[in-house]
Amino acid sequence: MIKSIREVDDEWLLTNAFGGYASSTVGCINTRAYHSLLTSASSTGGVRVQLVNTLEERASFNPDESYYLSTHRYRDAYHPDGLNRMLSFGSDESGVWWTFKLGSNILLKRFYFNRWEESFRIEYSSGGEFSVEIRPLISFRNHHDVIKAGAVPYSVRSMDLERVAIKCEPWPLSLVMKLAGGGYKHESYWYYGFLYEEEAARGGNSVEDLYSPGAFTAKGRQVVFEAWVEPARRVKHTLKQTPLSTYLAFNPDPLIVAGYYWFWDWCRDTMIVLPTLYSSTGDIQLVDAILERYFNSMRDGFLPTGFDEAGKPFYNSVDTSLWAAYAVYAICGQTSSLSLALKYKGKLEEVFEGYKNGSMLGVKVVDGLVYHEAKGATWMDAYYEGVHYTPRNGFAVEVNALWLLLLKLLKSTTATTPELEQLQEEISEFKSSFNEHFPSAFGLYDTLRADLQPLDPHEIRPNMLFALSLHNDLVDGKTAIRVLESTRRELLTPYGLRTLNPGHPSYRPRYEGDRASRDAAYHNGTVWPWLLGAYVDGCLNYDESSVESTRYVIAPLLTLAHSKNYIINEVFDGEPPHTPRGCVAQAWSTAELLRITEKLSHINTPQSH
């Protein structure tokens, strides 16, 4: 029996510039169907194809004794016992590594994942000569799925003594593997009953069979195993490497992958990330290309919610166009120039007209405020089997805060007096209506019904913070303080903000279980790190003295972020120990933590005496 499994189930992730990735656990035991050493996207667009799931590895320093390096989780056992020999794990900019104690010898295994091409390389090395046998376990499947033995027809071709190429219909690519200076023996097996524990816990497909075409063998003080995709493609882009590089893909246009493993290209997430992407890279052409792709797909004033894995835009969000206005506004502030706003002035005016005309999602402007009829059309969009867990149809507080930002942005690009007067009237009417209807005893209501009464007068949600973070002139000081105080009392945790106050009947303390259970909790108590950006900005706008204490409250998250190069989970449980959940890497979590870390670094820390 393998010991200390739970000490080695932390996940590592490496990505490439196509949106492909490699990922597993510290112990090299795949706990998700998404775990693999090579998941490809270069030939298939947003459809990611899992190729090399894992390896069966064995090494020996003399003919009489061999040692497994690998361990797998099967339905009824852990096998073989390589984890017992693992000494350490580490990572650096180029990849991840492990050390193993094999008798009196130490073996180092280094895994390198190519950022600009779809390939990986594994180097095995030691002070003495050793032999190694490597048996790849492969699938050739959509990374959301699992396969069963015999369900997939593989075509295996030995290219020479040390290389083999594998194809599988319908995928338009080949997997090539090579053990330099070694040999390959075709000896195919199916390995049955791999159990993915995270998938089992999530109520998903958790048992899979994997195919091995044969075994590679070699001998030396250093042995190198490689795998790559053909046709080989390479991204040629000179870019400053930052934590956000993890999410940046060129497939073929530049895009931001919202989260690994299962998200692809989402507008809202992209627009929240773009200002930090610009500040960390200084690449205005890159940011502009991403903006242009979305604006060129606008329909009736509404930007797509995102692009699916086939590259087709889809439209079901009320706020994506307004988040695009936020991105333009923020980047203009960083550049001290309106050039980006002027370039997209016509598109932004289309947004304004689209909302005023009420062309999609039941949108209309009433007394200066934006109303939408469609359920689940904001970022709180959890939906499963006919149930909207946070419908929020009506006047949503953050949608309206974003609408005011659009009005201000349009005003800043307008030169004619009639247009300026019209926009000023819109702004004045908006502020008057907002401050008449949204303020509450705890700060601001989250959503108002069509009759401008609160949808739920007892729910306290973090969306009200955007009225403070996006503007310093929308609400009065007393209202702002109530918002911040109720946020600290009900929502603030060491890992982000809860999405609902714990005393509410819909509050869910844990994001766990099957799909229905998780969706019920997703925006009803689950903690989201990205929301800290709005909280910190709100404090800076209205209560700067409270910012210093926030640094200490979220110290556990900042420490975690620093240790993981700011590659942070999508969500955490609402209650201690605030277990990380959801995507293992979420773009807006990374972006907003980078942004607030920079802001907090400029806050003076009181000196002790």
C-alpha positions in Angstrom: 0.0 0.0 0.0 1.3 3.4 -1.0 1.9 5.7 2.0 1.1 9.4 2.3 -1.0 9.7 -0.8 -2.6 13.0 0.4 0.8 14.6 0.7 1.5 14.3 -3.0 -1.9 15.1 -4.6 -1.2 18.8 -5.2 -1.4 19.5 -8.9 1.1 21.1 -11.3 0.3 22.7 -14.6 2.4 23.7 -17.7 0.7 25.3 -20.7 1.8 26.1 -24.3 0.9 28.9 -26.7 -1.8 26.9 -28.4 -3.9 26.3 -25.3 -2.5 22.8 -24.8 -1.1 21.7 -21.5 0.6 19.1 -19.3 -0.6 18.5 -15.8 -0.7 15.9 -13.1 -0.1 15.6 -9.3 3.2 15.9 -7.4 3.0 12.1 -7.0 2.4 11.6 -10.8 -0.9 9.9 -10.0 -3.6 11.2 -12.3 -6.6 12.1 -10.2 -8.5 13.8 -13.1 -9.5 12.8 -16.6 -7.8 16.1 -17.6 -4.4 15.0 -16.3 -1.9 14.2 -19.0 1.7 14.8 -20.2 0.6 16.1 -23.6 -2.8 17.6 -24.4 -2.8 19.1 -27.9 -4.6 22.0 -29.4 -2.4 23.1 -32.3 -4.2 21.1 -35.0 -7.7 21.2 -33.6 -8.4 24.8 -32.5 -10.1 25.0 -29.1 -10.9 21.2 -29.1 -8.1 19.8 -26.9 -7.0 16.3 -27.6 -5.4 14.2 -24.9 -2.5 12.2 -26.2 0.0 10.9 -23.6 -1.9 10.4 -20.4 1.0 8.9 -18.3 3.9 6.6 -18.4 4.8 3.2 -16.8 8.5 3.7 -15.9 11.1 1.3 -14.6 14.8 1.7 -14.0 17.7 -0.5 -12.9 21.3 -0.1 -11.9 22.1 -3.8 -12.2 20.6 -6.7 -14.0 19.3 -8.3 -10.8 17.2 -5.4 -9.4 14.8 -3.0 -11.0 12.6 -0.3 -9.6 9.3 1.3 -10.7 9.2 5.1 -10.8 5.5 5.2 -11.5 2.3 4.7 -9.5 -1.2 4.6 -10.9 -4.6 4.6 -9.1 -6.8 1.8 -10.2 -10.3 1.0 -9.1 -9.1 -1.4 -6.4 -5.4 -0.6 -5.9 -2.4 1.7 -6.3 0.1 0.0 -8.6 3.1 -0.1 -9.1 5.0 1.2 -6.0 7.2 4.0 -7.5 5.8 6.6 -5.2 7.5 4.9 -2.3 10.8 5.7 -3.9 10.1 9.4 -4.6 12.2 11.7 -2.5 11.3 15.2 -3.7 9.5 17.3 -6.2 10.2 20.8 -7.5 9.5 23.2 -10.3 11.2 26.1 -12.1 10.6 28.2 -15.2 11.4 25.3 -17.6 9.4 22.5 -16.0 9.1 20.1 -13.1 11.4 17.5 -11.6 11.4 14.6 -9.2 14.2 12.6 -7.4 14.0 8.9 -6.6 16.0 6.8 -4.3 16.7 3.5 -6.0 18.7 1.3 -3.7 21.9 3.2 -3.0 21.5 5.4 -6.1 19.6 8.7 -6.8 17.8 9.2 -10.0 16.7 12.6 -11.2 13.7 12.9 -13.6 13.2 16.3 -15.3 10.1 17.1 -17.4 10.3 20.0 -19.9 7.2 21.2 -21.7 7.7 23.3 -24.8 5.9 26.7 -24.6 6.0 27.5 -28.4 5.6 24.0 -29.9 3.6 21.0 -28.9 6.2 18.7 -27.4 7.8 17.5 -24.2 11.1 16.1 -23.1 11.9 14.0 -20.1 15.5 13.6 -19.0 16.5 10.8 -16.6 20.0 11.2 -15.1 22.1 9.7 -12.4 25.8 9.5 -11.3 26.0 5.9 -12.5 24.9 4.1 -15.6 21.4 2.8 -15.5 18.8 1.2 -17.8 15.3 2.4 -18.2 12.1 1.0 -19.7 9.3 3.4 -20.6 5.8 2.3 -21.6 3.6 5.2 -22.8 -0.1 5.0 -21.9 -2.2 7.0 -24.4 -5.8 7.8 -25.2 -6.3 10.2 -28.2 -9.6 11.6 -27.0 -11.3 14.9 -26.2 -9.9 16.0 -22.9 -13.5 16.2 -21.4 -14.1 12.5 -22.1 -12.7 9.0 -21.1 -12.3 5.9 -23.2 -12.8 2.2 -22.9 -10.6 -0.6 -24.2 -11.1 -1.3 -27.9 -13.2 1.8 -28.5 -10.5 3.6 -30.3 -8.6 2.3 -33.4 -4.9 3.2 -33.3 -2.5 3.1 -36.2 1.0 2.5 -34.9 4.1 2.9 -37.2 7.7 2.3 -36.2 9.7 5.1 -38.0 13.1 3.6 -37.0 14.7 1.7 -34.1 14.0 4.5 -31.6 10.9 6.3 -32.9 7.2 5.4 -33.3 4.3 7.4 -34.8 0.7 6.9 -33.8 -2.5 8.2 -35.5 -6.1 7.8 -34.5 -9.2 8.9 -36.5 -10.7 11.4 -36.6 -7.9 13.6 -35.2 -5.8 15.3 -37.9 -2.5 14.8 -36.2 0.1 12.2 -35.3 1.9 11.6 -32.0 5.6 10.8 -32.4 7.7 9.4 -29.5 11.4 8.8 -29.3 13.9 7.4 -26.8 17.3 8.8 -28.0 19.9 6.1 -28.4 17.5 3.4 -27.3 15.1 1.0 -29.0 11.4 0.5 -29.4 9.5 -2.9 -29.2 6.0 -3.0 -30.4 4.0 -4.9 -27.8 0.6 -3.4 -27.4 -1.5 -3.8 -24.2 -4.6 -2.2 -22.7 -4.4 -1.2 -19.1 -7.8 -1.4 -17.5 -9.6 0.5 -14.8 -7.7 3.7 -14.0 -9.7 5.6 -11.4 -9.7 9.4 -11.4 -10.6 10.3 -7.8 -11.4 14.0 -8.5 -13.8 13.0 -11.2 -15.5 10.5 -8.9 -15.9 13.2 -6.3 -17.4 15.5 -8.9 -19.9 12.9 -10.1 -18.2 12.6 -13.5 -16.8 9.9 -15.7 -14.0 8.5 -13.4 -12.9 5.2 -14.8 -10.8 4.8 -17.9 -8.8 2.2 -19.9 -5.5 3.3 -21.6 -3.6 1.9 -24.5 0.1 1.2 -24.6 1.6 0.5 -28.1 4.9 -0.9 -26.8 8.0 -0.2 -24.7 11.1 2.0 -25.1 14.4 0.9 -23.6 17.8 2.6 -23.3 20.9 2.7 -21.1 23.3 5.4 -20.0 24.0 8.0 -17.3 21.4 10.3 -19.0 18.4 9.1 -21.0 16.1 11.4 -22.9 12.5 10.5 -23.9 10.6 12.9 -26.2 7.1 13.2 -27.6 5.7 15.7 -30.1 2.8 16.4 -32.4 2.9 16.3 -36.2 2.3 18.3 -38.3 4.6 20.4 -36.1 3.5 24.0 -35.6 5.4 26.8 -33.9 4.1 30.1 -32.4 6.4 33.0 -33.3 5.7 35.7 -30.9 8.1 37.8 -28.8 6.5 38.4 -25.5 7.6 39.2 -22.0 6.9 36.2 -19.8 4.6 36.9 -16.9 2.3 34.7 -14.8 -0.5 35.6 -17.3 1.5 33.9 -20.0 0.1 30.6 -18.7 -3.3 31.7 -20.1 -2.2 33.3 -23.3 -2.7 31.3 -26.5 -2.4 32.0 -30.3 -4.9 29.6 -32.0 -4.5 31.2 -34.5 -5.6 34.6 -33.1 -4.4 35.7 -29.7 -6.8 34.8 -26.9 -6.9 34.3 -23.1 -7.8 30.9 -21.9 -10.2 31.6 -19.0 -9.2 28.6 -16.9 -7.5 25.2 -16.9 -8.7 22.7 -17.5 -12.2 23.0 -18.9 -12.7 26.6 -19.9 -11.7 28.1 -23.2 -12.2 31.7 -24.4 -14.7 33.8 -22.4 -15.2 37.5 -23.0 -15.9 38.7 -19.5 -12.9 37.0 -18.1 -10.8 38.3 -21.0 -11.8 41.9 -20.4 -11.1 41.7 -16.7 -7.6 40.3 -17.4 -6.7 42.7 -20.3 -5.6 45.7 -18.2 -3.2 43.6 -16.1 -2.0 41.8 -19.2 -1.1 45.2 -20.7 0.5 46.5 -17.5 2.7 43.4 -17.2 3.7 43.1 -20.8 3.4 46.6 -22.2 2.2 45.0 -25.5 -0.6 47.3 -26.7 -0.7 45.5 -30.1 -1.4 42.2 -28.4 -4.2 43.7 -26.2 -5.7 45.5 -29.2 -5.7 42.3 -31.3 -7.7 40.6 -28.5 -10.1 43.5 -28.2 -10.6 43.7 -32.0 -11.5 40.0 -32.3 -14.3 40.5 -29.8 -15.6 43.8 -31.1 -15.6 42.4 -34.7 -18.0 39.7 -33.4 -20.4 42.1 -31.8 -24.1 41.6 -32.6 -26.7 44.4 -32.0 -24.4 46.0 -29.5 -23.6 42.8 -27.6 -20.2 41.2 -27.5 -20.1 37.4 -27.4 -20.1 35.6 -24.1 -17.2 33.8 -25.6 -16.1 31.5 -28.4 -16.7 27.8 -28.2 -14.1 25.2 -28.9 -14.9 25.3 -32.6 -14.3 29.1 -32.6 -18.0 30.0 -33.0 -19.2 33.0 -30.9 -22.2 32.6 -28.6 -24.3 35.2 -26.9 -26.0 34.9 -23.5 -24.5 37.5 -21.3 -25.8 41.0 -20.5 -22.5 42.4 -19.3 -19.7 41.4 -21.7 -19.9 44.6 -23.8 -19.8 46.6 -20.6 -16.7 44.8 -19.4 -15.1 45.5 -22.7 -15.8 49.2 -22.0 -14.1 48.7 -18.6 -11.0 47.2 -20.3 -10.7 50.1 -22.8 -11.3 52.6 -19.9 -8.6 51.0 -17.7 -6.0 50.7 -20.4 -6.6 54.3 -21.5 -5.9 55.2 -17.9 -2.6 53.3 -17.9 -1.5 54.8 -21.2 -2.7 58.3 -20.4 -4.2 58.4 -23.8 -7.6 58.1 -25.3 -6.3 56.5 -28.5 -7.8 53.1 -27.8 -11.2 54.6 -26.8 -11.2 56.7 -30.0 -10.4 53.6 -32.1 -13.4 51.8 -30.7 -15.7 54.8 -30.3 -18.0 53.6 -33.0 -18.2 50.1 -31.5 -18.9 51.6 -28.0 -21.6 53.8 -29.5 -23.2 50.6 -30.9 -23.1 49.2 -27.4 -24.9 52.2 -26.1 -27.5 52.0 -28.8 -27.9 48.3 -28.4 -28.8 48.6 -24.7 -31.0 51.6 -25.2 -32.9 49.8 -28.0 -33.3 46.6 -26.0 -32.3 44.3 -28.8 -31.2 41.2 -26.8 -31.7 39.4 -23.6 -34.7 41.6 -22.7 -32.5 44.6 -22.1 -33.9 48.0 -21.8 -33.0 51.3 -20.0 -35.6 52.5 -17.5 -35.2 55.8 -15.7 -31.5 55.7 -16.7 -30.9 52.2 -15.3 -30.2 49.0 -17.2 -32.7 46.2 -16.9 -32.5 42.7 -18.3 -35.1 40.0 -18.5 -32.9 36.9 -19.2 -32.0 34.7 -16.2 -28.4 33.7 -15.6 -27.1 36.5 -17.9 -24.5 38.0 -15.4 -21.3 36.4 -14.2 -23.3 34.6 -11.6 -24.7 32.2 -14.2 -24.8 28.7 -12.7 -27.4 26.6 -14.5 -28.1 22.9 -14.6 -31.1 20.9 -15.8 -33.5 23.8 -16.0 -32.5 25.5 -12.7 -30.9 28.9 -12.5 -29.2 29.0 -9.1 -28.6 32.8 -9.3 -31.1 34.1 -11.9 -30.5 37.9 -11.1 -32.8 39.0 -13.9 -33.8 42.6 -13.3 -31.6 45.6 -12.5 -28.2 44.0 -11.5 -26.0 46.3 -9.4 -22.7 45.6 -11.1 -24.2 45.8 -14.6 -25.4 49.3 -13.8 -22.1 50.3 -12.4 -20.5 49.2 -15.7 -23.2 51.1 -17.7 -22.2 54.3 -15.9 -18.5 53.6 -16.9 -19.6 53.2 -20.5 -21.4 56.6 -20.4 -18.3 58.2 -18.9 -16.0 56.7 -21.5 -18.3 57.9 -24.3 -18.3 61.3 -22.8 -14.5 61.5 -22.7 -14.4 60.8 -26.5 -17.1 63.2 -27.5 -16.3 66.7 -28.8 -19.7 68.1 -29.9 -21.9 70.0 -27.5 -25.2 68.2 -28.2 -23.6 64.8 -27.6 -21.9 66.0 -24.5 -25.2 67.4 -23.1 -27.0 64.2 -23.9 -24.5 62.0 -22.2 -24.4 64.3 -19.2 -28.2 64.0 -18.9 -27.9 60.2 -19.1 -25.2 60.3 -16.4 -27.3 62.6 -14.1 -30.5 60.5 -14.6 -28.6 57.3 -13.9 -27.0 58.6 -10.7 -30.3 59.9 -9.4 -32.2 56.7 -10.1 -29.3 54.5 -8.7 -29.1 56.4 -5.4 -32.9 56.4 -5.1 -33.4 52.6 -5.5 -30.2 50.6 -4.7 -29.1 51.8 -1.2 -30.0 49.5 1.6 -29.4 49.1 5.4 -26.3 47.0 4.6 -25.1 49.0 1.6 -26.6 48.3 -1.8 -29.1 45.7 -3.0 -27.8 43.2 -5.4 -30.6 43.1 -7.9 -33.9 45.0 -8.2 -37.1 43.6 -9.8 -38.9 45.2 -12.7 -40.8 47.3 -10.1 -37.5 48.5 -8.7 -38.0 46.6 -5.4 -35.2 44.3 -4.2 -35.3 40.8 -5.7 -34.2 39.5 -2.3 -33.8 42.1 0.5 -31.8 39.7 2.7 -29.0 38.7 0.3 -25.7 40.4 0.7 -23.5 39.8 -2.3 -20.1 41.2 -3.4 -21.5 42.7 -6.7 -22.3 45.9 -4.8 -18.6 46.6 -4.5 -18.3 47.5 -8.2 -20.3 50.6 -7.5 -17.4 51.7 -5.3 -14.5 50.2 -7.3 -15.4 51.6 -10.7 -16.4 55.0 -9.4 -15.5 57.4 -6.6 -18.6 59.6 -7.3 -21.5 57.3 -7.6 -22.6 56.7 -3.9 -22.2 58.9 -0.9 -19.6 58.2 1.8 -22.0 56.7 4.3 -23.4 54.2 1.8 -19.9 53.3 0.7 -18.9 52.6 4.3 -21.9 50.4 4.9 -21.0 48.4 1.8 -17.4 47.9 3.0 -18.4 47.1 6.5 -20.9 44.5 5.5 -18.4 43.0 3.1 -15.9 42.7 5.9 -18.5 41.3 8.3 -20.2 38.8 5.9 -18.0 38.1 2.8 -14.3 38.7 3.4 -12.1 35.6 3.9 -8.4 34.9 3.7 -8.8 33.6 0.2 -11.3 36.0 -1.4 -14.9 37.1 -1.0 -17.9 34.9 -0.4 -20.6 35.2 -3.0 -23.4 35.2 -0.4 -23.8 36.0 3.3 -23.6 32.9 5.5 -26.9 33.6 7.2 -28.9 33.4 4.0 -31.0 30.2 3.4 -29.3 29.7 0.0 -25.8 29.8 1.5 -23.6 26.7 0.7 -20.4 26.4 2.7 -18.7 23.9 0.4 -18.2 23.7 -3.3 -18.3 19.9 -3.7 -20.3 16.9 -4.8 -22.1 16.3 -8.1 -22.9 18.9 -10.7 -26.1 20.0 -9.2 -24.6 20.4 -5.7 -21.6 22.3 -7.1 -23.8 24.7 -9.2 -26.0 25.4 -6.2 -22.9 26.5 -4.2 -21.0 28.2 -7.1 -22.3 31.7 -6.4 -24.1 31.1 -3.1 -21.2 31.2 -0.6 -18.3 29.9 -2.6 -15.2 32.2 -2.3 -13.8 33.8 -5.5 -10.3 35.4 -5.3 -10.9 37.7 -8.3 -13.4 39.7 -6.3 -10.7 41.0 -4.0 -9.8 43.5 -6.8 -13.1 45.3 -6.5 -12.9 45.2 -2.7 -9.4 46.8 -2.6 -10.4 49.4 -5.2 -13.5 50.2 -3.2 -11.4 50.7 0.0 -8.9 52.9 -1.9 -11.8 55.1 -3.2 -13.7 55.4 0.1 -11.8 54.1 3.1 -8.1 53.9 2.4 -7.3 53.4 6.1 -8.8 49.9 5.9 -6.5 48.7 3.1 -3.6 47.9 5.4 -5.6 45.4 7.5 -6.8 43.7 4.3 -3.1 42.9 3.4 -3.0 40.8 6.6 -6.4 39.2 6.2 -5.5 37.9 2.8 -1.9 37.0 3.7 -2.6 33.3 3.3 -3.8 33.8 -0.3 -0.9 36.1 -1.1 1.6 33.6 0.3 0.0 30.8 -1.8 0.0 33.0 -4.9 3.7 33.9 -4.5 4.6 30.2 -4.1 2.7 29.2 -7.2 3.8 32.1 -9.5 0.3 33.5 -9.0 -1.4 30.5 -10.7 -4.4 30.3 -8.4 -7.6 28.3 -8.3 -10.9 29.6 -9.6 -12.7 29.2 -6.2 -12.3 28.2 -2.6 -14.8 26.8 -0.1 -16.8 29.4 1.8 -15.8 28.0 5.2 -12.4 27.0 6.7 -10.1 25.5 5.8 -11.2 27.1 2.5 -10.2 24.2 0.3 -9.2 25.3 -3.2 -11.8 24.1 -5.8 -12.8 24.5 -9.5 -10.2 25.2 -12.1 -6.6 24.8 -10.8 -5.6 27.9 -12.8 -8.1 30.8 -13.4 -7.0 33.8 -15.5 -8.9 36.5 -13.6 -7.8 35.1 -10.2 -4.2 35.5 -11.4 -4.8 38.9 -13.0 -6.6 40.5 -10.1 -4.1 39.2 -7.5 -1.3 40.6 -9.5 -3.1 43.9 -9.8 -3.9 44.3 -6.1 -0.4 43.0 -5.0 1.0 46.0 -7.0 -1.5 48.4 -5.3 -0.8 47.0 -1.8 2.9 47.3 -2.4 2.5 51.1 -2.4 0.6 51.1 0.9 3.0 52.0 3.8 3.2 49.5 6.5 3.2 51.0 10.0 6.6 50.4 11.7 6.7 48.9 15.2 8.6 50.7 17.9 
